[in-house]
Amino acid sequence: MNRRIFCKSTLFASTVATFNTIPLSAYAYKDDFVKLTILHTNDVHSRIEPFPMDGSRNAGQGGAAKRAAMIKSIRSKEKNVLLFDSGDIFQGTPYFNVFGGELEMKLMSEMKYDAATMGNHDFDAGIEGFMKQVKHANFPFIVSNYDVSENELSTVLSKIKTWEIDGVKIGVYGLGIALDGLVPKSLYGSTIYQDPIERATKYESHLIHEEKCDYVICLSHLGYKYNSDSVSDIDLAKSTKYTNLILGGHTHTFMREPDVQNNQNGNPVYINQAGWAGILLGRVDLMFEKGRKKRKNIWSRNLKIE
Amino acid sequence: MIRITYFITLFIFTISCKTSTYWTDINIENQRLDIYQTEEEQIKDIIEPYKIAIDKEMNEVIGTLEMELSKQRPESTLGNWLSDMLQDELETTHNLDIDFSLQNHGGVRVNSVAAGAITVGKIYEIMPFDNSIVVMSADGELVKVLFDHIAADGGWPVSRNIEFQIQNDKATSIMINDEPLDLNKEYTFALSDYVANGGSGCSFLKELERENLGLYLRDVFLNHIRRETDEGKSQNSHLDQRIKLTDHE
């Protein structure tokens, strides 16, 4: 059922191909390596209970209690886990219509989400409605491209966040979609959408150069890809320099395997999205290498360019 | 020579770089939460009181449906029922002068509704998303584009004042309020913000000016059924060939 799609980075693959001297059993040197597991959801859309058993396509799938059990089981096996959501927590079942998102926030807090970004539907109860529910969240919301300086959201939204895990520093920024046309103006009020690529390049650079992060993740609600000229995660990946991983949303894309695009520096950027409604739990396992062996990887990267 | 330059550049970069940790490997997989996945009891306990309240609200009976309704193309009893409720409610309760109204086929989320009691929950199932109603105006030429799109998609729920045939994936013999479509006339119509914003392949509507009524489609249905129940009426629907499939050539 859980078909594993093992996806080697081109970085690693080319290293192996070029330098046979690097032992494949390198991970045996445990002190040199840190493993980090990133779990993520998107567009859960108030799917508190599994889809009803009514013979429909998704019958019995999803549900917060199942997701929590799966997350708990992974946490019991993995030392370093980060849990993110890429927006549209709200809207889709009566739980939202009746309780305004209170239960969604409480359950995500109970599951120990580390951060989330805002989706367009998270404005569905207005800024006031979001402010009311965010009190039930014990995790931060990260949105780097909404200017909220003129409204209350400024007190609860962060532009970036960093985590230091076993000596590895992870930097996260978040991108929201253009609200005009998607959300009534009366709901998003004085929130100003800013060019996501311009903001992304600014904050990824800040995370690398100022915060000295080792790895940069974008929680994106832009959408995976479009036929129109709307900005997508693919556009984002191609336009940035330091973002390593994009955890997407909005387009409800069930990805069989991550998309890999080359960034401005010719390095791979991974894009993943976990469908919607909590039917899937996205999982990214990362291996970090500590110490002074950096040169060989830089070397391999440049060999690729050559 | 190029190699040497690279080497020097890299060497400088390496020694000037302060971070000494970097990622070497990545594995990504999406795990499915299927029906066999165990559940976390603590989470179920948190949900329980909310579930009881939701069930109570959703189980409220607001009307009676005289017949079973089903969702089909090109027209259906369920689609016609929803479309006419929308049209009636906008015309009577909201006093709007609109030529027609429509909904996208995919926006109706159930395939059938059983005859008998109509609960609030049933209406939520039909329309789970808070799509609000948008009113826009366009000339007959764009209306033709819209109807062609609906025809190519096999037919959508449209209000009773529309009539057309689907011929080779195009809308033909179009009648609006018993008059043939006039390509130069300005028409006013109501639809969901989702479609107006380009959803269901309607990107040609995206740039049009619109007025969002700030009114959910679902609430219009709930209000309509409640009002008619108060007036002693039960719910009904019928097929009237408002969209008809003609044989391909």
Chai-1 contact restraints between the chains, C-beta under 6 A:
chainA,res_idxA,chainB,res_idxB,connection_type,confidence,min_distance_angstrom,max_distance_angstrom,comment,restraint_id
A,N2,B,Q31,contact,1.0,0.0,6.0,A-B,restraint_1
A,R4,B,E29,contact,1.0,0.0,6.0,A-B,restraint_2
A,I5,B,E29,contact,1.0,0.0,6.0,A-B,restraint_3
A,F6,B,N27,contact,1.0,0.0,6.0,A-B,restraint_4
A,C7,B,I28,contact,1.0,0.0,6.0,A-B,restraint_5
A,S9,B,I26,contact,1.0,0.0,6.0,A-B,restraint_6
A,F12,B,T24,contact,1.0,0.0,6.0,A-B,restraint_7
A,F12,B,D25,contact,1.0,0.0,6.0,A-B,restraint_8
A,I48,B,I47,contact,1.0,0.0,6.0,A-B,restraint_9
A,G60,B,I35,contact,1.0,0.0,6.0,A-B,restraint_10
A,Q61,B,D34,contact,1.0,0.0,6.0,A-B,restraint_11
A,G62,B,L33,contact,1.0,0.0,6.0,A-B,restraint_12
A,A64,B,I43,contact,1.0,0.0,6.0,A-B,restraint_13
A,A65,B,E39,contact,1.0,0.0,6.0,A-B,restraint_14
A,A65,B,E40,contact,1.0,0.0,6.0,A-B,restraint_15
A,A65,B,I43,contact,1.0,0.0,6.0,A-B,restraint_16
A,A65,B,K44,contact,1.0,0.0,6.0,A-B,restraint_17
A,K66,B,L33,contact,1.0,0.0,6.0,A-B,restraint_18
A,K66,B,Q37,contact,1.0,0.0,6.0,A-B,restraint_19
A,K66,B,E39,contact,1.0,0.0,6.0,A-B,restraint_20
A,R67,B,L33,contact,1.0,0.0,6.0,A-B,restraint_21
A,A68,B,E40,contact,1.0,0.0,6.0,A-B,restraint_22
A,A68,B,I43,contact,1.0,0.0,6.0,A-B,restraint_23
A,A69,B,T38,contact,1.0,0.0,6.0,A-B,restraint_24
A,A69,B,E39,contact,1.0,0.0,6.0,A-B,restraint_25
A,A69,B,E40,contact,1.0,0.0,6.0,A-B,restraint_26
A,G92,B,P128,contact,1.0,0.0,6.0,A-B,restraint_27
A,P94,B,I54,contact,1.0,0.0,6.0,A-B,restraint_28
A,P94,B,M58,contact,1.0,0.0,6.0,A-B,restraint_29
A,P94,B,Y124,contact,1.0,0.0,6.0,A-B,restraint_30
A,V98,B,I54,contact,1.0,0.0,6.0,A-B,restraint_31
A,V98,B,E57,contact,1.0,0.0,6.0,A-B,restraint_32
A,L103,B,Y50,contact,1.0,0.0,6.0,A-B,restraint_33
A,D124,B,D130,contact,1.0,0.0,6.0,A-B,restraint_34
A,V168,B,T21,contact,1.0,0.0,6.0,A-B,restraint_35
A,G181,B,N197,contact,1.0,0.0,6.0,A-B,restraint_36
A,P184,B,N212,contact,1.0,0.0,6.0,A-B,restraint_37
A,K212,B,T19,contact,1.0,0.0,6.0,A-B,restraint_38
A,D214,B,T19,contact,1.0,0.0,6.0,A-B,restraint_39
A,D214,B,T21,contact,1.0,0.0,6.0,A-B,restraint_40
A,D214,B,Y22,contact,1.0,0.0,6.0,A-B,restraint_41
A,Y215,B,W23,contact,1.0,0.0,6.0,A-B,restraint_42
A,P258,B,I28,contact,1.0,0.0,6.0,A-B,restraint_43
A,N272,B,I28,contact,1.0,0.0,6.0,A-B,restraint_44
A,A274,B,N30,contact,1.0,0.0,6.0,A-B,restraint_45
A,L280,B,N30,contact,1.0,0.0,6.0,A-B,restraint_46
A,L280,B,R32,contact,1.0,0.0,6.0,A-B,restraint_47
A,L281,B,Q31,contact,1.0,0.0,6.0,A-B,restraint_48
A,G282,B,N30,contact,1.0,0.0,6.0,A-B,restraint_49
A,R283,B,E29,contact,1.0,0.0,6.0,A-B,restraint_50
A,R283,B,Q31,contact,1.0,0.0,6.0,A-B,restraint_51
A,V284,B,I28,contact,1.0,0.0,6.0,A-B,restraint_52
A,D285,B,N27,contact,1.0,0.0,6.0,A-B,restraint_53
A,L286,B,W23,contact,1.0,0.0,6.0,A-B,restraint_54
A,L286,B,I26,contact,1.0,0.0,6.0,A-B,restraint_55
A,M287,B,T24,contact,1.0,0.0,6.0,A-B,restraint_56
A,M287,B,D25,contact,1.0,0.0,6.0,A-B,restraint_57
A,F288,B,T21,contact,1.0,0.0,6.0,A-B,restraint_58
A,F288,B,W23,contact,1.0,0.0,6.0,A-B,restraint_59
A,E289,B,T24,contact,1.0,0.0,6.0,A-B,restraint_60
A,K290,B,T21,contact,1.0,0.0,6.0,A-B,restraint_61
A,K294,B,T14,contact,1.0,0.0,6.0,A-B,restraint_62
A,K294,B,Y22,contact,1.0,0.0,6.0,A-B,restraint_63
A,R295,B,T14,contact,1.0,0.0,6.0,A-B,restraint_64
A,I298,B,L10,contact,1.0,0.0,6.0,A-B,restraint_65
A,I298,B,T14,contact,1.0,0.0,6.0,A-B,restraint_66
A,N302,B,Y6,contact,1.0,0.0,6.0,A-B,restraint_67
